[in-house]
Amino acid sequence: MPPDPRQRRAARHAPDPASATPRKPPITPDRITDAALQVIATEGYDALTIRRVAAVLGTGPSSLYAHIVSKEDLDDLIIGRLCAGIRLPEPDPARWRAQVLEVYAQLRDVYLAYPGVSRAALAMVPTHLETLRVSEGILAILLAGGIDPQTAAWALDSLTLYVCAYALERSLVQKRQRDQDDSWVLGRDELIERFSALPADRFPHTRRHAAELTSGTGHDRFEFTIGLIIDHLPS
């Protein structure tokens, strides 16, 4: 016998048992990238694996492979996401040197926020549109400065390589400084003391210029090197 109208009305307003269990949000490239950056920010780039990202998302690696091809493909997504936050100025021929430094300083800082992540940009052919947007912007600044196209292209490659290497070195130094077992990481005063104690007949210049060899912050040296490259570009 079919239920009476009151029973049908009650059933219509009763909660669906299936809806009591919240559904997981779908796996997407953006969520994969978010999880990858979370791993890098908390554990460093060395900890980044497809399996580790899958664990953060509460799924299995096979779910990720429906959206990414490989670890290298994940690297491309990561660098693209970081490049999306880079602000590019309108190329100004009168300020092109300062503009190049400004853009690369942004890239340096975003790499340093995710320890070791600049390794993902090394030996990688970028395909992400945001990564290409940044390269396009820097190239436009160099060309606006009157740099020959071939020189500008190679300068773009050299400057980007330096920024990646700089950020990677800084991440390694910071990791070693946090590791109390690495007592061989020396401060500037101790370095000067050791350099000054070297045999004078074999290391006369290192002894004499120990203060200069150990001077400046990392970012001081960064700006010096970027300036050294761009100030000697032939136009």
C-alpha positions in Angstrom: 0.0 0.0 0.0 1.6 3.4 -1.0 2.4 5.7 1.9 -0.1 8.4 2.7 0.5 12.0 1.8 1.9 12.9 5.2 4.5 10.1 4.9 5.5 11.3 1.4 5.8 14.9 2.6 8.0 13.8 5.6 10.2 11.7 3.3 10.6 14.6 0.9 12.0 16.8 3.7 14.2 14.1 5.4 18.0 14.6 4.9 19.5 12.4 2.2 22.0 10.0 3.9 24.3 10.3 1.0 24.6 14.1 1.6 25.7 13.6 5.2 29.2 12.8 3.9 30.9 15.9 2.5 32.2 15.4 -1.0 35.9 16.0 -1.6 36.6 18.9 -4.0 37.7 17.6 -7.4 41.4 17.3 -8.2 42.5 20.1 -10.5 45.8 21.5 -11.7 45.3 24.5 -9.4 44.8 22.3 -6.4 47.8 20.2 -7.3 49.9 23.3 -7.6 48.6 24.6 -4.2 49.5 21.4 -2.5 52.9 21.3 -4.2 53.7 24.8 -2.9 52.5 23.8 0.5 54.9 20.9 0.6 57.8 23.1 -0.5 57.0 25.9 1.9 56.9 23.6 4.9 59.4 20.8 3.9 61.5 22.3 1.1 61.8 21.3 -2.5 63.7 18.1 -1.8 60.5 16.7 -0.2 58.4 17.3 -3.3 57.2 14.1 -4.9 54.0 13.2 -6.7 53.2 10.8 -3.9 53.7 13.5 -1.3 51.4 16.0 -3.1 48.8 13.2 -3.5 49.0 12.6 0.3 48.3 16.3 1.0 45.3 16.2 -1.3 44.1 13.0 0.4 44.2 10.9 -2.8 46.5 8.5 -4.7 49.2 9.4 -7.2 47.1 8.1 -10.1 44.5 10.8 -9.5 47.3 13.4 -10.1 48.4 11.8 -13.4 45.0 12.5 -14.8 46.0 16.2 -14.8 49.9 16.2 -15.0 52.3 14.2 -17.1 55.3 14.0 -14.8 57.3 15.6 -12.0 58.7 18.0 -14.6 55.2 19.0 -15.6 54.5 19.8 -12.0 57.6 21.9 -11.9 56.3 23.9 -14.9 53.0 24.5 -13.0 54.9 25.6 -9.9 57.1 28.1 -11.6 54.2 29.4 -13.6 52.2 30.0 -10.5 55.1 31.9 -8.9 55.6 34.0 -12.1 51.9 34.9 -12.0 52.6 37.2 -9.1 55.5 39.1 -10.8 54.6 42.7 -11.7 56.0 43.9 -15.0 56.5 47.6 -15.7 55.9 49.3 -18.9 59.4 49.4 -20.6 61.1 52.7 -20.1 64.2 53.4 -22.1 65.4 55.9 -19.4 65.0 53.4 -16.5 65.6 50.0 -18.2 68.5 49.0 -15.9 66.5 49.7 -12.8 63.5 47.9 -14.2 65.5 44.8 -15.0 66.7 44.8 -11.4 63.2 45.3 -10.0 61.7 42.4 -11.9 64.5 40.0 -11.0 64.4 41.1 -7.3 60.7 40.1 -7.3 61.6 36.7 -8.8 64.4 36.3 -6.3 62.1 37.0 -3.3 59.4 34.6 -4.5 61.9 31.9 -5.0 63.4 32.5 -1.5 59.9 32.1 0.0 59.8 28.5 -1.2 63.1 26.9 -0.2 64.9 25.3 -3.1 62.1 25.9 -5.6 64.4 27.6 -8.1 65.7 24.1 -8.9 62.4 23.5 -10.6 63.3 26.3 -13.1 66.8 25.0 -13.9 67.2 23.0 -17.1 63.5 23.4 -17.9 62.0 24.7 -21.1 59.2 26.9 -19.9 55.8 26.3 -21.5 53.5 27.9 -18.9 52.0 31.2 -20.2 52.8 33.1 -17.0 56.5 32.0 -17.1 56.6 33.1 -20.7 54.9 36.4 -19.8 57.8 37.3 -17.4 60.4 36.3 -20.0 58.5 38.5 -22.6 58.4 41.4 -20.2 62.2 41.3 -19.4 63.0 40.9 -23.0 60.9 44.0 -23.8 62.8 46.0 -21.2 66.1 45.0 -22.6 65.1 45.9 -26.1 63.7 49.2 -24.9 67.2 49.9 -23.5 68.7 49.6 -26.9 70.2 46.2 -26.5 70.7 44.2 -29.7 68.1 41.4 -30.0 70.6 38.5 -29.9 72.5 40.0 -26.9 69.2 40.7 -25.2 68.1 37.0 -25.7 71.3 35.7 -24.2 71.3 38.2 -21.4 67.8 37.1 -20.5 69.0 33.5 -20.2 72.2 34.5 -18.2 70.3 36.8 -15.8 67.6 34.2 -15.2 70.2 31.5 -14.6 72.0 33.7 -12.1 68.8 34.4 -10.1 67.9 30.7 -9.9 71.4 29.9 -8.7 71.4 32.7 -6.2 68.1 31.7 -4.7 69.2 28.0 -4.6 72.4 28.9 -2.8 70.6 31.1 -0.3 68.1 28.3 0.4 71.0 25.9 1.0 72.8 28.3 3.4 69.6 28.9 5.4 69.0 25.2 5.7 72.5 24.6 6.9 72.3 27.5 9.4 69.1 25.9 10.8 70.8 22.5 11.2 72.7 22.7 14.5 74.8 19.7 13.5 76.4 21.7 10.7 78.9 23.6 12.9 81.1 24.2 10.0 78.8 27.1 8.8 80.9 30.1 9.8 80.0 33.7 10.5 81.8 36.6 9.0 84.0 37.4 12.0 85.2 33.8 12.1 85.8 33.8 8.4 87.9 36.9 8.6 89.9 35.4 11.5 90.6 32.3 9.5 91.5 34.1 6.3 93.8 36.4 8.2 95.6 33.4 9.7 96.5 31.8 6.4 100.2 31.5 5.4 101.2 34.9 4.1 103.5 33.5 1.5 100.8 31.4 -0.2 97.7 33.6 0.4 98.9 37.2 0.6 95.8 38.7 -1.1 93.3 36.6 0.8 94.9 37.7 4.1 95.1 41.4 3.1 91.5 41.6 1.7 89.7 39.3 4.1 87.3 42.1 5.0 86.4 42.8 1.4 86.0 39.1 0.5 83.4 38.7 3.3 81.7 42.0 3.0 78.1 42.8 2.1 74.8 41.0 2.5 73.6 38.4 0.0 71.2 41.0 -1.6 74.1 43.5 -1.9 76.0 40.9 -3.9 72.8 40.1 -5.9 72.4 43.7 -7.0 76.1 44.0 -7.8 76.0 41.0 -10.1 72.8 42.0 -11.9 74.3 45.5 -12.4 77.6 44.0 -13.5 75.9 42.0 -16.2 73.5 44.7 -17.5 76.0 47.5 -17.4 78.3 45.7 -19.8 75.8 44.6 -22.4 76.7 45.9 -25.8 73.9 47.7 -27.6 
